[in-house]
Amino acid sequence: MAKSQREKAKEQARKTSAAEWSKKQSETRGPTAVKLPEGVEWFDLTEDVLSFDIMPYIVGDAVRNPSADAGFQHWELTYAQHSVPEADGGFGYKCCCLREVYDAPCPVCKMRNELPRVPKGESDPLQPQRRNLFWVNDKPGKLKNPLKVLSAAYFNRGFGFGQQLKVAIDALRGDKDFFDLKTGQTLRVAITNKKYRQVGRIDFQPREYEYPDDMLERTSSLEAMLIRPDPKKLTMLLNAGSVDAEDHDDDEAPRRSRASDNGDDEDAAPTKAHKDADDDKDTTEPAEDFVIGGMVMYKKKECEITAVSSKGLLALEDEEGTAYAKIKPSDVTRIQEEEDTPEDDDDDKDDAPAPKRKASAVKEDDESDDEDDEEPEEDEDDGDDEDPEDDED
């Protein structure tokens, strides 16, 4: 018997969506740096030429906005974001910098200060990246168009959105408040490299329309969208673990899409220390035999164990302060501690110096020695090369 149109419609309604499944796979972990309000989507710089309006909002007090006090009408939020190394050697995990955004101790900055300084001109993957959040209307003048959020890197090899926006604002004559609801102007943005979200030029065009005052009711606080990272999870991730290790029993933890945390992606090259070992559980010695503070030989160097991950991998630091991550126990040799001997067995032993424990290469008080150099120069490799976070060229 042939099915009625109503029955066919019911069957169609009960079908699952392949598109929804795909979306969920890319959002397994969810946002880690910026979380959008319900129903709001990301706006991305992936067209050759884009025209959109930047909309004002009322500054909130969830975090400090460096450019405006809470309660004032403003148009952007500047914040700092880290790309953190993961167990697979990639840098797909994004998080706000605790030191820059929340004025709190940041495990990523601490590790960066303890590692050898990256030579000038080379990419520093742990350096916090300066980014901006904006409310935008990607259909200028259309009042009912759903507003979106843009996250863009300020620096990007000299072609950052923020860099080019500053040039355009400085070139404006007269009223520079391009975001004003009544007298604002539309941005026309030329993208020179869509993969890296590089901006070649931004121009302002006069508007022939006005926005009503109640548009401010549609632009919620950008400050409230930032996610404060858990320092314990960051420390575990930096010490060869995975932030998902506690939440999943699978051999391979679910991975978030590189496009899930911000408006664009970044092309930070992992260092050799972060690629030193596979994320493999097979070891020749049980992980419980290795404890934090124990001494081992690795690559002919005496190293101290600074962390042991839930998968049995080791994080090491040698006498020169060089850190090694994700080291399998089979790749190291344990240094056995010498047992005490009676004084009358060998008088010479009284004069032998006691085994020395390695001091940290950089003391806690010196964490911020090179913070003045953290802001990238225009020619530094701060480019983002992937898609928006779920998110944040």
N, C-alpha and C positions, 0 to 999 in steps of 0.2 A: 504494500500500500504506500502510495506516494506521501511524503511528509508535507505538512502544511507550511506556509511561509512563517507562521508563528513558531512552529517547532524548529524550523531551520534557524530562525533568529535566536531561539533559546540555546541551541547547540553551539552557534557561533559565539554567543556571549560567554559560554562556559569554557571555551578554548583558552589555553594559556598563551601568553605572548612571548615569542622568541626574542623580540626586542627588549621586553622587560627583563627576561632572563639574562641577556647580555649585559644590560645596564647593572643588574645586581652583582654580576661577577666582577665588574670593574669597580664596584663600590663595597666590596666585601669588608674592607677595613673601615670605610667611611672617611669623612674629612678629618684631617689631623692638624691643620693650621687655621682654616677658616670654615665656618659652618654657616651656610645661607639660611635665611628664614624659610619657613614652609612655603612651597609654591614658587620661590624665586629661582631663576636660572642664571648661569654664568654668561657673560658676554666675552667673546674672544676676538683677538686681532688676527683673523685668518683670511681676510679679503684684501685684494690689492688696494682698494680705496674704500674708506668707511666714513659715513657721516652720522653723528649722534650728538645728543645734548647731554652734558654732565649736569646732574640735578643736585640741588642743595638738600641738606638734612640737618637735624638738630643734634649737635655733638652730645654723646652720652658719657657716662662716667665709669664704664666697665674697665677701661684702661685710659691712660693719659694720651690725649691727642697732642702731638708736639706742636701743632700749628693753631690750635683753638681750644678755649676752655669749654667745659661742659655747659650746655644750655645755649651756646652760641650757634648761629646758622653758619655752616661751613660746607665744603664740597669734596673733601678727600680725607683719608686716614693714612698716614705714613707709619709703617711698622717694619720690623726686621724678621727675616725668616731664614732658618737653617735647612740645608739638605743633609740628612743624616745617613751615614753608611748603614746598610742592612746586612743580614747574614749571607746574602747571595753576592755581596760585593757591590751592589748598586747603591744609588743615592736617591731612591724614589720616595723615601719618607720625609715629609716636610713638617716643620714645626716652628712655632713662634720662638724667638730668642727670649728666654726668661730674663736675661740681664737687661736687654734693650727695651723690651715691652713691659715687663712686670717689675723691674728693678729688684730682681731676686737672683741668687746664685744659679748659673747656667752650666750644666754638665758638659755641653758641647763647647762652650767657650773655654771651659777649664781644660778639656782635652786639647783643644787647639793651642792653648798657651803652653801646654806641656810638650807638644810635639816640636820637632825642629822647624824653625821658621821657613816658610816657603819662599824660594828666591823670587825677587821682584820680577814681574812679567809672567810668572807661571800661575796657573789656576790654584786657588786655595779652596778646596771643596767644603771645608768646615766654616769658612767665613760667612757671617750672616749677610743676607742679601737685603738691600733696601727696596721695599715694595710700596705700592700705593693701592688703596681700594677706592672705588668710585661707584655711585649710583648713576646709571645711564638710561636714556631713552633712545633705543636704536632705531626708532621710527620718529624722527624729529617732528614735533607738532601734533602727533597723534595722542590725544589725552588718554584714551582708553587702552593704549598699548601697554602690556605688562612691563614694568621697569626691570632692568637686569643689573647685575653687579660685575664690574670689571676689576680684575687684579692684574697689575702690570709691574714689571721690574723698572726701577728708576734708571739704573745703569744697564747698558746692554751693548758693550763694545762701541760705545759712542752713539748708539742708535736706540737708546732706551726711550720708552714712552714719556717718562718723567723728564728726561733731558730735553726732548723735543718740545714738550709742553711748556717748559720754562722759557725756551727760546721764543715760542709763539706768544706767550704772555708778555714778555719783555718788549716784543715788537708792537704790541697794541698801543694805540694812541687814545688818550682820554680814559674813559671808563674801562677798567680791566676786569670787572666782575662779570665774566662771561657766563657764570652759572646762575645769575639773577633770574628769577621767574618771569619778570616783566621785561627787562632790558638786556637779557643775556644773548649769547651768540652760539651758533652751532659749530662743532669741530669737524673739520674735514681732514682725515688722517690718511697719509700715503704709506703703505707698508712695503718695504724693500725686500724683506726676507720673511715669508710667512712661517717657515719652520721655526725660526728663532724669534719671531715676533719683533723684528727690527723695524723701527719707525724712521722713515726718511724725512718726513716733513709734516707739520701740523699747521693748518690755516684756520682762521675764524671767519665765519660768514654771518652777516646780520640775519636775525630772525624776523619774520613777518607775522608773528603770532606771539601770544603771551600765555603763560601757564597760570592757572588759578592758585590762590594761596593754599588751598587744601591739598595740593600736591605734596606738601610737607608731611601730611598724614600717611603717605604711601612710602616714604623713605625713612625707614627705621634706622636706629643708631648703627653705624658701621663698627663702632668700638665693641658692641655686644657680639659681633660675629667672630671675633678672634677666640681661638681655643687655647686655654692655658695648658701646656704640656705637663705630664707627670714626670718629675725629675728622676724618680726611681726607674720608670720605664725607659727613659732616655739613657740612664746609666747602664741598664742592662743591654740596651741596643748597642751602645758604644763599646761595651766590653764583650763583644762577639755573640750576644744573644739576639733574639728577635722580640719585638714588643708583643707579638702574638703568641709567644711560646707558652705563656701561662693560660691562654684562653683556648688553645686548640691542641688536640691530641694527634693530629695528622703529622706524617713525616715532613710534609711541606706546608708551612703556614700559608693561608690565603693571602694573595698579594693584591694591593690596591692598584688601580690604574694610575699611571704616571700623571693622568689628567684629572685627578680627583681632589686635589687640595687647594688649588689656586687658579687664577685665570690662565696661566701659561705654565710651560715646563722649563726646566733648567738643564743645561748641558755640562754639569760639573763632572770632571773626569776623576774617577776614583784613584787614590794613591796606591802605591805598591803594597803598603802595609795593610790596606783594607782588602787586598786580593790574595793575601799570602796563603790561604788555605781554603779547602772546600768545606761546605757546610755538611759534613758527613758525620754520622753518629758512630761509625765503626772505629774503635780505638783498641790499641793493644793492651792498655792498662785501664782499669776502671776509673772513672772520673773522681770517685769519692776518695781515691788515694792522693789526689792533688788538692791542696788547700791554699787559700789566699795567704800570701806571705811566704810560701814555700819557694825554694830556689831550684832552678833547673838550668841545663845547658841547652841553648838553641842557636844554631848557626855558629857554633864555637864561641858563643858569648854567654856569660853568666847572667841569667835573667830572674827577676822576681815575678811570681804569679800575682797579678793584680785582680783577677776575677776568673770565675769558673761558671760557664753558662749552663743552662738547664739541659743542653744537649751534650755536655761534657767537653766542650771546647774551651781553650784557655786564652786569656789575655795576659800578655807578658810585657815587661819593661826592662831593658838592659841598663847597664851601669851608666851609659851615656844619655839615658832618658828617652831612647827610641822605643816607641810602643809597637807591639805586634798583636794582631787580632785574629781570632778564629783559628788557633793553633791546635792541631790534633795531639793528644798525649803521646801518640806513637812517634811524633816528630821531635820529641824532647827527651832529654836524659836527666833523671832526677839526681840532684846533688845530695848525697847522704850526709847528714850532720855527724860530726865526729863526737864520739862518746868521751866523757871526762875520764881521765886516767889518774891513778893515785899519784900524789906528789913525789913519793919515793921511787917510782918506777923509772923516771927519767928527769933529772934535774934540768935538762935543757928545755923541757916543755914549759917550765915556769916563765922563760923569757920569750916564748913564742907569742906573737900577738893573737888576740882572739879573732875568730872569723868576723869580718865586717859585714854589716847589713847595708845595702845600698840606700843612699839618700835620694829622695826625689829630685829630679833634674831641676824642677821649678817649684818653689815653695808656694803655699796657698796664698801668701800675701802678694805674690808677684803675678797673680792671674791676669791683671789688666795692664801688664807692662807694654804690650803692643796694641792696645785697643785703639789708640789714636790712628793706627794704620789700617783699621778694618774697612773703612769706607772705600770701595773700589774706585780706582781711577777710570777714566773713560775708556782707556785701552785695555782694561782688565777683562778677563773672561767671565762676565756675569750673565751671559746669554741664557735664555730659557729656550728649550727646544721641544716642548711637548704641549699637551692640551691642558685646558683649564682643569682645576681640581674639581671634583664632583659635581675639584677645583683647579690653586695658584701656582725669550722670554720664554 
